[in-house]
Amino acid sequence: MSVILRSTRNLTPAPGTWLAITGSTPDLLPTNHLTDVARRLEQAFMDSRNDWWALCRRRANDPGSAISHTVTAGSFGSDFGLMLAWTRLVDDLAAATERVLVVCDDPWLFRHLATRQGVQAGAAPALWLAEAKPAFRGWLARIRLAIRLAVSTQAVAPQRAVFTADDTAILVYGHPESDAKGHDTYFGDLMRRLPTLKRVLHTDAPTSVARRLGADGRTASLHAWGHPLFALLRLPWTRWQPRALGPDRAYRWLLRRAAVRENGGGGPAMNRWQQHCQENWLREAKPARVLWPWENHGWERALCRVARQRGIRTIGYQHTVVGPHQLNYAVAANADGVASIPDVVACDGPAYRDELAAWGVPADRLTVAGAFRFRRGGGPRYAEDAPVFVALSAMPEAARAQVAAAHRLAKAGFAVAVKDHPMYPFDRADSAARGASSNMTWTNVPLRDQPALSAVLYSTGTSGLEALLAGIPTVRLLLDDRLAIDVLPRGVAVQTATVDTVAEVFAAGLSRPELVWESILSPVDEEKWRDLAGAGPAAAPPTLAEAIS
């Protein structure tokens, strides 16, 4: 046996090298920690992607599978792929000759790893409480959610009048930077350019946002098409329930874990409510076309299926970055293949068109329409004496590691400016506990509005690409205990570091990127967007004689 599997409550003396799996913090000698874990974990994740896609297709008929992030290979919503990566990494260690202590406190993953060849397992962590608490929490969350959603339907019901048959609509999230004056964070000023364009808000937008944006008379909340009784009678019982494991029996503990975690909150019920509301909207409002920021989540696949049945044209806008870890974009994750892909996928630029083609989206459904969220030129200039900008991730664990890395850089003498994620602010009390430094400050100024920067440290999100396009040296922070989801397009290389190596990497000097903007992104093509929205070509400006008359 090459792997000795233990929990922190049942530790044995380490045989030399040790490894701690996500969430485990054993009191062991740091110098004996397995080296290069972050890179090896990322490689194991990539090597496991075909396994995850195949499982998605097999599990498509489970009750509630359409509302599960696991069954859509959603790397941001599910850590099932991370569990597969840990499995592959432990399998590799078990096949080697060196004995390694693997510490795992996750009760499901522990039981799963204990079944692998070459693993000698001790007593498994307790399971009953780990399952009972989420079950109870999920039940309460769904009841509270059902009541809130039932009330929301009445609060925004008058907005149903916004839509008439054959409208073209953008379906968007309730982003705080969108407004009622023609600007939408996802589609820029498209509503201003196309006065007949309507906007419908995803159910993630609370009624306060729906009222604020609805002041334009062209915006409605999907909650308006929800039925209160559906919320009250159906949502409390809504769960994802993997059944009849068959060929997936080897993954039984991981599937059980994924179901417990997903059902431990209101997420599945919220996904089901989104599908309920959008289906009613498509049936009753009868739009001619729907455009939305497309990420191939479960609710989007359901939207495509229902719209196609009703002859409604679907245009998915690849509005943000797509990287090698975002497996949900792949057609291979869809049990029905291209049937749940939009009629057209409008891409930010050529790099993403090519990437989505590699993910299996048919070439005749892909077009380049330009990037609303990324502007060419501008942004910060490079200056060697400027601060290092740390753009915090939406993932709390990644953000925590970034703050720790920022402290390391500050203590090494680098001036550091840390910026919260706009929708997921960081708990400053957490960062203060790590030790303050006069070299580290917090800023509310986004990357694009910074005057000058010497470098950017990011972990996940679009800030890495923004920095590279601005010609700023950029470093991606890898994590030793989980995946820092890579969102850069294929062929774009970036320097990497961990919390332990970040000061050393920066001290060695960073290279400035040489990235051609046009190879990645394209400017907004107004005529293309007019065509996609069914608005026809823009009217020619009046001649001098017409203007005089």
ABEGO torsion letter per residue (X at the ends): XABBBBBAAABBBBAGBBBBBBGBBBBBBAAABBBGAAAAAAAAAAAAAAAAAAAAAAAAABBGAAABAAAAGBAAABAAAAAAAAAAAAAAAAABABBBBBBBABAAAAAAAAABBGBBBBBBBBAAAAAAAAAAAAAAAAAAAAAAAAAAAAAAAAAAAABBBGBBBBBBBBBAABBAAGBBAAAEAAAAABAABBBBBBAABBAAAAAAAAAAGABBBAAAABBAAAAAAAAAABBBBBBGAEAAAAAAAAAAAAAAAAAABAAAAAAAAAAAAAAAAAAAAGBABBBBBBAGBAAAAAAAAAAAAAGBBBBBBBABBBBAABAAABAAABAAEAAABBABBBBABAAAAAAAAAAGBBAAABBBAEBAABBBEEEBBBBAABBBBBBBBABAAAAAAAAAAAAAAAAAGBBBBBBBBAABBBBAAAAAAAEBBAABBBBABBAAABABBABBBBABEAAAAAAAAAGBBBBBBBBAABBBBBABBBGBBBBBBBAAAAAAAAAAEBBBBBBBAAAABBBBBAAAAAAAAGAEBBBBBBBAAAAAX
